[in-house]
Amino acid sequence: MNLDTWLAAAGMGWREAVVGIIALLGLYILFVLLRLKRLARRRQEAAAPTPKAPSLGEVGDDGDDEAGDEHPDPVYSRPEKPAFAWNEPPAKDFAEEQYYKAVQLELGQLREEVAVLRHEFATLREEMRGQVGQIKASQNMSPLYSDAMQMAMLGHDAETIAERCGIARAEADLVVALARNQGD
């Protein structure tokens, strides 16, 4: 049974069904608002100030000591927190001191790490200077010997180097030996 047949059986159209649903929603909203108002009233009643307990001067001062009020009920007050507990340090100063100690410890660790990094940087700088010096020394060679050196680094034998570069066989042997020494 679909909605159209149900509405037809109830004798209503779409318009009447929508108006009915809106009316039901309005009643529900009214009901919720009344409940909220009732809850607000209960909260106000609960938050209403309670009457103060009589002080010691007010209890038993009505002049009737005949009624047997020899020992009036004691009036208790809420204990107050002491201004400073002598067995505990102030929390604020202690926390700040701990914070500064932690910051100083971390700062010391960072300084040590920076010193190690500076030492490593200086070592790397010296190694780089040595390598740059070797590169500059190899670039000061004539282009003929530079080509021979590159071929020797690639693993060519002395005879091939001598033929291609146009140098003597003994010079090619020296270039191959130099390349082997630099490779080690």
C-alpha positions as a Markdown table, in Angstrom:
| # | Residue | x | y | z |
|---|---|---|---|---|
| 1 | Met | 0.0 | 0.0 | 0.0 |
| 2 | Asn | 1.6 | 3.2 | -1.1 |
| 3 | Leu | 1.1 | 6.7 | 0.3 |
| 4 | Asp | -1.4 | 7.8 | -2.4 |
| 5 | Thr | -3.8 | 5.0 | -1.7 |
| 6 | Trp | -3.5 | 5.5 | 2.0 |
| 7 | Leu | -4.3 | 9.2 | 1.7 |
| 8 | Ala | -7.3 | 8.4 | -0.6 |
| 9 | Ala | -8.5 | 5.9 | 2.0 |
| 10 | Ala | -8.3 | 8.5 | 4.8 |
| 11 | Gly | -10.1 | 11.0 | 2.6 |
| 12 | Met | -7.3 | 13.5 | 2.4 |
| 13 | Gly | -5.2 | 15.0 | -0.3 |
| 14 | Trp | -1.5 | 16.0 | -0.3 |
| 15 | Arg | -2.3 | 19.5 | 0.9 |
| 16 | Glu | -4.3 | 18.3 | 3.9 |
| 17 | Ala | -1.6 | 15.8 | 4.8 |
| 18 | Val | 1.1 | 18.5 | 4.8 |
| 19 | Val | -1.0 | 20.8 | 6.9 |
| 20 | Gly | -1.6 | 18.0 | 9.4 |
| 21 | Ile | 2.1 | 17.2 | 9.7 |
| 22 | Ile | 2.9 | 20.9 | 10.3 |
| 23 | Ala | 0.2 | 21.1 | 13.0 |
| 24 | Leu | 1.7 | 18.0 | 14.7 |
| 25 | Leu | 5.2 | 19.6 | 14.6 |
| 26 | Gly | 3.8 | 22.8 | 16.1 |
| 27 | Leu | 2.3 | 20.9 | 19.0 |
| 28 | Tyr | 5.6 | 19.0 | 19.5 |
| 29 | Ile | 7.6 | 22.3 | 19.6 |
| 30 | Leu | 5.1 | 23.7 | 22.1 |
| 31 | Phe | 5.4 | 20.6 | 24.3 |
| 32 | Val | 9.3 | 20.9 | 24.2 |
| 33 | Leu | 9.2 | 24.6 | 25.1 |
| 34 | Leu | 6.9 | 23.9 | 28.1 |
| 35 | Arg | 9.3 | 21.3 | 29.3 |
| 36 | Leu | 12.3 | 23.6 | 29.0 |
| 37 | Lys | 10.4 | 26.3 | 30.9 |
| 38 | Arg | 9.7 | 23.8 | 33.7 |
| 39 | Leu | 13.4 | 22.8 | 33.9 |
| 40 | Ala | 14.5 | 26.4 | 34.1 |
| 41 | Arg | 12.1 | 27.0 | 37.0 |
| 42 | Arg | 13.5 | 23.9 | 38.8 |
| 43 | Arg | 17.1 | 25.2 | 38.3 |
| 44 | Gln | 16.1 | 28.6 | 39.7 |
| 45 | Glu | 14.6 | 27.0 | 42.8 |
| 46 | Ala | 17.7 | 24.9 | 43.3 |
| 47 | Ala | 20.0 | 27.9 | 43.0 |
| 48 | Ala | 17.9 | 30.0 | 45.4 |
| 49 | Pro | 20.0 | 31.1 | 48.4 |
| 50 | Thr | 19.7 | 29.0 | 51.5 |
| 51 | Pro | 19.1 | 30.7 | 54.8 |
| 52 | Lys | 22.3 | 31.3 | 56.9 |
| 53 | Ala | 22.8 | 29.3 | 60.0 |
| 54 | Pro | 22.7 | 31.3 | 63.2 |
| 55 | Ser | 26.0 | 32.4 | 64.7 |
| 56 | Leu | 27.0 | 31.5 | 68.2 |
| 57 | Gly | 25.9 | 34.9 | 69.5 |
| 58 | Glu | 22.3 | 34.3 | 68.2 |
| 59 | Val | 21.9 | 30.8 | 69.5 |
| 60 | Gly | 20.5 | 30.7 | 73.0 |
| 61 | Asp | 20.4 | 34.5 | 73.6 |
| 62 | Asp | 16.6 | 34.7 | 73.8 |
| 63 | Gly | 16.8 | 34.8 | 77.6 |
| 64 | Asp | 15.0 | 31.4 | 78.1 |
| 65 | Asp | 17.6 | 29.3 | 79.9 |
| 66 | Glu | 14.8 | 27.3 | 81.6 |
| 67 | Ala | 14.2 | 25.2 | 78.5 |
| 68 | Gly | 17.3 | 23.1 | 79.1 |
| 69 | Asp | 19.6 | 24.7 | 76.5 |
| 70 | Glu | 22.7 | 24.3 | 78.6 |
| 71 | His | 24.7 | 23.0 | 75.7 |
| 72 | Pro | 23.5 | 24.6 | 72.4 |
| 73 | Asp | 24.2 | 22.8 | 69.2 |
| 74 | Pro | 27.7 | 23.8 | 67.8 |
| 75 | Val | 27.7 | 25.8 | 64.7 |
| 76 | Tyr | 30.3 | 24.6 | 62.2 |
| 77 | Ser | 32.0 | 26.6 | 59.5 |
| 78 | Arg | 33.8 | 25.4 | 56.4 |
| 79 | Pro | 37.5 | 25.1 | 57.0 |
| 80 | Glu | 39.6 | 27.6 | 55.3 |
| 81 | Lys | 42.7 | 26.8 | 53.3 |
| 82 | Pro | 45.9 | 28.0 | 55.0 |
| 83 | Ala | 47.7 | 30.9 | 53.3 |
| 84 | Phe | 50.9 | 28.8 | 52.9 |
| 85 | Ala | 51.6 | 25.2 | 53.7 |
| 86 | Trp | 55.0 | 25.2 | 55.4 |
| 87 | Asn | 55.9 | 21.6 | 54.4 |
| 88 | Glu | 55.4 | 22.3 | 50.7 |
| 89 | Pro | 57.2 | 24.8 | 48.4 |
| 90 | Pro | 55.1 | 27.2 | 46.5 |
| 91 | Ala | 54.0 | 25.4 | 43.3 |
| 92 | Lys | 54.5 | 28.4 | 41.0 |
| 93 | Asp | 58.1 | 29.0 | 41.9 |
| 94 | Phe | 58.9 | 25.3 | 41.9 |
| 95 | Ala | 57.4 | 24.9 | 38.4 |
| 96 | Glu | 59.3 | 27.9 | 37.0 |
| 97 | Glu | 62.5 | 26.6 | 38.5 |
| 98 | Gln | 62.0 | 23.2 | 36.9 |
| 99 | Tyr | 61.2 | 24.8 | 33.6 |
| 100 | Tyr | 64.4 | 26.9 | 33.7 |
| 101 | Lys | 66.5 | 23.8 | 34.6 |
| 102 | Ala | 65.0 | 21.9 | 31.7 |
| 103 | Val | 65.7 | 24.8 | 29.3 |
| 104 | Gln | 69.3 | 25.1 | 30.5 |
| 105 | Leu | 69.8 | 21.3 | 30.1 |
| 106 | Glu | 68.4 | 21.4 | 26.6 |
| 107 | Leu | 70.5 | 24.5 | 25.7 |
| 108 | Gly | 73.7 | 22.7 | 26.9 |
| 109 | Gln | 72.9 | 19.7 | 24.7 |
| 110 | Leu | 72.3 | 22.0 | 21.7 |
| 111 | Arg | 75.6 | 23.7 | 22.3 |
| 112 | Glu | 77.4 | 20.3 | 22.4 |
| 113 | Glu | 75.7 | 19.3 | 19.1 |
| 114 | Val | 76.6 | 22.6 | 17.5 |
| 115 | Ala | 80.3 | 22.1 | 18.5 |
| 116 | Val | 80.3 | 18.6 | 17.0 |
| 117 | Leu | 78.7 | 19.9 | 13.8 |
| 118 | Arg | 81.3 | 22.7 | 13.6 |
| 119 | His | 84.1 | 20.1 | 14.0 |
| 120 | Glu | 82.7 | 17.9 | 11.3 |
| 121 | Phe | 82.2 | 20.9 | 9.0 |
| 122 | Ala | 85.8 | 22.0 | 9.5 |
| 123 | Thr | 87.0 | 18.4 | 8.7 |
| 124 | Leu | 84.9 | 18.3 | 5.5 |
| 125 | Arg | 86.2 | 21.7 | 4.5 |
| 126 | Glu | 89.8 | 20.5 | 4.8 |
| 127 | Glu | 89.0 | 17.4 | 2.8 |
| 128 | Met | 87.3 | 19.6 | 0.1 |
| 129 | Arg | 90.3 | 21.9 | 0.0 |
| 130 | Gly | 92.6 | 19.0 | -0.6 |
| 131 | Gln | 90.4 | 17.6 | -3.4 |
| 132 | Val | 90.1 | 21.1 | -5.0 |
| 133 | Gly | 93.9 | 21.3 | -4.9 |
| 134 | Gln | 94.2 | 18.0 | -6.7 |
| 135 | Ile | 91.7 | 19.0 | -9.3 |
| 136 | Lys | 93.4 | 22.3 | -9.9 |
| 137 | Ala | 96.8 | 20.5 | -10.3 |
| 138 | Ser | 95.3 | 18.1 | -12.8 |
| 139 | Gln | 93.8 | 21.0 | -14.8 |
| 140 | Asn | 97.2 | 22.7 | -15.0 |
| 141 | Met | 98.3 | 19.9 | -17.3 |
| 142 | Ser | 98.4 | 20.3 | -21.0 |
| 143 | Pro | 95.3 | 19.2 | -22.8 |
| 144 | Leu | 97.3 | 16.4 | -24.4 |
| 145 | Tyr | 98.2 | 14.9 | -21.0 |
| 146 | Ser | 94.7 | 15.6 | -19.7 |
| 147 | Asp | 93.2 | 13.4 | -22.4 |
| 148 | Ala | 95.8 | 10.7 | -21.7 |
| 149 | Met | 94.9 | 10.9 | -18.0 |
| 150 | Gln | 91.2 | 10.5 | -18.7 |
| 151 | Met | 91.8 | 7.5 | -20.9 |
| 152 | Ala | 94.1 | 5.9 | -18.2 |
| 153 | Met | 91.4 | 6.5 | -15.6 |
| 154 | Leu | 88.9 | 4.7 | -17.9 |
| 155 | Gly | 91.3 | 1.7 | -18.0 |
| 156 | His | 92.9 | 1.9 | -21.5 |
| 157 | Asp | 96.4 | 0.5 | -21.8 |
| 158 | Ala | 99.6 | 2.5 | -22.5 |
| 159 | Glu | 99.9 | 1.5 | -26.1 |
| 160 | Thr | 96.3 | 2.7 | -27.0 |
| 161 | Ile | 96.9 | 6.0 | -25.1 |
| 162 | Ala | 100.2 | 6.6 | -26.9 |
| 163 | Glu | 98.6 | 6.0 | -30.3 |
| 164 | Arg | 95.5 | 8.2 | -29.8 |
| 165 | Cys | 97.1 | 11.1 | -27.9 |
| 166 | Gly | 100.3 | 11.2 | -30.0 |
| 167 | Ile | 102.7 | 10.8 | -27.1 |
| 168 | Ala | 105.7 | 8.5 | -26.6 |
| 169 | Arg | 105.1 | 5.0 | -25.2 |
| 170 | Ala | 107.2 | 5.8 | -22.0 |
| 171 | Glu | 105.1 | 8.9 | -21.3 |
| 172 | Ala | 101.9 | 6.8 | -21.7 |
| 173 | Asp | 103.3 | 4.3 | -19.2 |
| 174 | Leu | 103.9 | 7.1 | -16.7 |
| 175 | Val | 100.4 | 8.4 | -17.2 |
| 176 | Val | 98.9 | 4.9 | -16.6 |
| 177 | Ala | 101.1 | 4.5 | -13.5 |
| 178 | Leu | 100.0 | 7.9 | -12.2 |
| 179 | Ala | 96.3 | 7.1 | -12.8 |
| 180 | Arg | 96.7 | 3.8 | -10.9 |
| 181 | Asn | 98.3 | 5.6 | -7.9 |
| 182 | Gln | 95.5 | 8.2 | -7.8 |
| 183 | Gly | 92.9 | 5.4 | -8.0 |
| 184 | Asp | 94.3 | 3.8 | -4.9 |
